[in-house]
Amino acid sequence: MKIVIVDDEKDAVHSLELMLNEYCSDITIVGKAFSVIEAIKEIQNKKPDIVFLDIEMPHGTGFDVLESIPDRKFAVIFTTAYNNYAIKAIKASAIDYILKPVGIDELLTAVKKAQEQIQKSIFPPLIKEIPDLQNISALHKKIAINTADGLEYVNTTDIIRIEADGSYSNIFLTNNKKILASKNLKEFQNILPNDIFYRAHNSHLINLLHVKRFIRTDGGMVEMNDGSLMTLSRRNRDEFIQQMDKLAQ
């Protein structure tokens, strides 16, 4: 079986490579990639049977890799340091989801399941939860956030929402981290792409890619992927629905 390993951490790639070579005699590692762009090229060129795929990487995620290869003919095993992507991994039809550091027993179990899928030649398609990201301006954007300690660099796709806190803002990220930034909400609204970031309320700027559902109430409520609920002002309701419809096209 041919294997491609995708991870932005070289040590993680090396460690996984050593374990696979030692404990899986019937595999050959044919490619390694350290970013989304490299991963897509390696997979398309090497045509692997199994892809070990990290989730959070430069310029996107492992899900973006799968979005770019809709007719995949390989088993996917996610390896990640974060436990909050399990549901998306299921929707991506992954064969397994292993938290780092990768254990040998977990690795062997995942490889065995992948072998069974390959033998049956059944590769379920990606179940899309979010729209095609290739033409979204936020995908490759990274911003510098001023904090009390200095600058923190964050991928805009990792921002779930931003909440006003006087002249400051609280930024809520996909890894459950919260950053207190020394910019007000209006300043973030001006620098973030307006096709993705929507001013749902005076005190909230939300990332439309992380919207889970819209709840009909007096004006409306928006539930985000982190479980938070954002109030929509009545006058913003129609505009919000139009913005979401654009992303769904």
C-alpha positions in Angstrom: 0.0 0.0 0.0 1.2 3.5 -0.9 1.0 6.1 1.9 1.3 9.9 1.9 1.8 11.7 5.2 0.6 15.3 5.5 1.5 17.4 8.5 3.0 20.9 8.9 5.2 19.6 11.8 8.3 17.8 10.4 8.9 16.0 13.7 5.4 14.6 13.5 5.9 13.4 10.0 9.2 11.8 11.0 7.7 10.1 14.0 4.8 8.7 12.0 7.2 7.6 9.3 9.3 5.6 11.8 6.3 3.9 13.3 4.8 2.9 10.0 8.1 1.5 8.7 8.7 -0.5 11.9 5.2 -1.9 12.4 3.6 -2.0 9.0 5.7 -4.2 6.7 3.3 -4.0 3.7 3.3 -0.3 3.2 5.5 2.2 1.3 5.6 5.9 2.1 5.6 7.5 -1.3 5.2 11.2 -0.3 5.2 13.7 2.4 3.7 17.2 2.5 3.8 20.1 5.0 1.0 22.3 3.7 -2.4 22.2 2.0 -1.0 23.1 -1.4 1.8 20.5 -1.1 -0.6 17.9 0.0 -2.9 18.3 -3.0 0.0 18.0 -5.4 1.5 15.0 -3.6 -1.9 13.1 -3.5 -2.7 13.9 -7.2 0.8 12.9 -8.3 1.5 9.8 -6.1 -2.1 8.4 -6.0 -1.7 6.8 -2.5 -3.9 4.2 -1.0 -3.9 5.9 2.4 -3.4 9.5 3.4 -2.5 10.4 7.0 -3.9 13.9 7.1 -3.3 16.7 9.7 -6.1 19.2 10.2 -4.6 22.6 11.0 -1.9 23.6 8.6 -0.6 26.7 6.8 -3.1 28.3 4.4 -6.0 26.0 5.3 -7.0 22.6 6.8 -7.0 19.0 5.9 -10.7 19.4 5.0 -9.7 21.9 2.3 -7.4 19.2 0.9 -10.3 16.8 0.6 -12.5 19.5 -0.9 -10.0 19.9 -3.7 -10.0 16.1 -4.5 -13.7 15.3 -4.7 -13.2 12.0 -6.6 -10.7 10.5 -4.1 -9.8 6.9 -4.2 -7.8 6.6 -1.0 -8.6 6.1 2.7 -8.2 9.0 5.1 -6.8 8.9 8.6 -6.8 12.2 10.4 -4.0 12.9 12.9 -4.4 16.0 15.0 -3.7 17.6 18.3 -7.3 18.9 18.5 -10.3 16.9 19.6 -12.9 19.3 18.3 -13.0 18.2 14.7 -14.4 14.7 15.2 -17.8 15.4 13.7 -16.3 17.1 10.7 -14.0 14.1 10.3 -17.0 11.8 10.2 -18.6 14.1 7.6 -15.4 13.8 5.6 -15.8 10.0 5.6 -12.5 9.5 7.3 -11.6 6.0 8.3 -10.2 7.1 11.6 -9.4 10.1 13.8 -6.2 9.9 15.9 -5.2 12.4 18.5 -1.5 13.3 18.8 0.8 11.9 20.1 -0.1 8.9 17.9 0.0 5.6 19.8 1.1 2.4 18.2 -2.1 0.5 19.0 -4.3 3.3 17.5 -2.1 3.5 14.5 -2.2 -0.3 13.8 -6.0 -0.3 14.2 -6.4 2.6 11.8 -4.2 1.0 9.2 -6.2 -2.3 9.5 -9.5 -0.4 9.0 -8.0 1.4 6.0 -6.8 -1.9 4.5 -10.3 -3.3 4.8 -11.8 -0.2 3.0 -9.2 -0.4 0.2 -10.0 -4.1 -0.3 -13.7 -3.4 -0.7 -12.9 -0.4 -2.9 -15.5 1.7 -1.1 -14.5 5.4 -0.8 -17.5 7.4 0.5 -17.6 11.0 -0.9 -17.1 14.0 1.2 -20.3 15.2 2.9 -20.1 18.9 2.5 -20.9 20.9 5.6 -19.5 24.2 4.3 -19.3 25.7 0.8 -16.4 25.3 -1.6 -13.5 27.3 -0.1 -11.4 27.8 -3.1 -12.8 31.2 -4.1 -13.2 32.6 -0.6 -11.0 35.5 0.2 -10.5 34.5 3.9 -8.9 31.2 3.1 -5.2 32.2 2.8 -5.3 35.3 5.0 -3.4 35.6 8.3 -3.7 38.7 10.5 -1.5 40.1 13.3 -3.4 40.7 16.6 -2.1 43.2 19.1 -2.3 41.8 22.6 -0.8 42.9 25.9 2.2 40.7 25.3 2.9 41.6 21.7 1.6 40.3 18.4 -0.2 37.0 17.8 -0.6 35.7 14.2 -3.9 34.0 13.5 -5.5 32.4 10.4 -8.8 34.1 9.7 -10.4 30.8 9.1 -9.6 29.9 12.7 -11.7 32.8 14.0 -15.2 31.7 15.0 -16.4 35.1 16.3 -15.2 38.4 17.7 -17.0 40.0 20.7 -16.8 43.7 21.6 -15.3 44.5 25.0 -15.2 48.3 25.2 -12.3 49.6 23.2 -11.0 46.0 23.1 -12.2 42.8 21.5 -12.4 39.1 22.5 -11.5 36.8 19.7 -12.8 33.2 19.9 -10.8 30.6 18.0 -11.5 27.0 16.8 -9.0 25.6 19.3 -11.1 26.9 22.2 -8.6 29.7 22.8 -9.7 33.3 23.5 -7.5 36.3 22.7 -8.1 39.8 24.2 -7.1 42.2 21.4 -6.4 45.9 21.7 -8.6 46.8 18.7 -12.3 47.5 18.8 -14.8 45.6 16.8 -15.1 48.2 14.1 -11.4 48.0 13.4 -11.7 44.3 12.9 -14.7 44.7 10.7 -12.6 47.0 8.5 -9.7 44.6 8.0 -11.4 41.3 7.7 -13.1 40.2 4.4 -16.7 41.2 4.4 -17.8 38.2 2.3 -17.0 36.0 5.3 -17.2 38.2 8.5 -20.6 39.6 9.2 -21.6 42.2 11.8 -24.6 40.3 13.3 -25.1 42.7 16.2 -23.4 45.8 17.6 -21.3 43.7 19.8 -20.6 40.7 17.6 -18.7 40.0 14.4 -19.1 36.4 13.2 -17.4 34.1 10.7 -20.1 32.8 8.4 -18.0 29.7 7.7 -18.6 28.7 11.3 -22.3 29.2 11.4 -24.1 26.0 12.5 -27.7 27.1 12.2 -30.2 30.0 12.1 -32.9 29.9 14.7 -36.2 31.8 14.0 -37.1 34.0 17.0 -38.2 37.7 17.1 -35.2 38.9 15.1 -33.3 35.6 14.9 -30.5 33.8 16.6 -27.4 32.3 15.1 -25.7 29.3 16.6 -22.0 29.0 15.9 -19.9 25.8 15.7 -18.5 26.4 19.3 -22.1 26.3 20.6 -22.4 30.1 21.2 -25.6 31.9 20.3 -25.5 35.3 18.6 -28.5 37.6 18.6 -29.5 39.0 15.2 -31.1 42.4 15.1 -34.4 42.4 13.2 -33.0 44.6 10.5 -30.0 42.3 9.9 -32.0 39.1 9.5 -32.7 39.3 5.7 -29.1 40.5 5.0 -27.7 37.7 7.0 -29.7 35.1 5.1 -28.6 36.6 1.8 -25.0 36.4 2.8 -25.4 32.7 3.8 -27.2 32.0 0.5 -24.2 33.4 -1.4 -21.8 31.1 0.4 -24.1 28.1 -0.3 -24.1 28.7 -4.1 
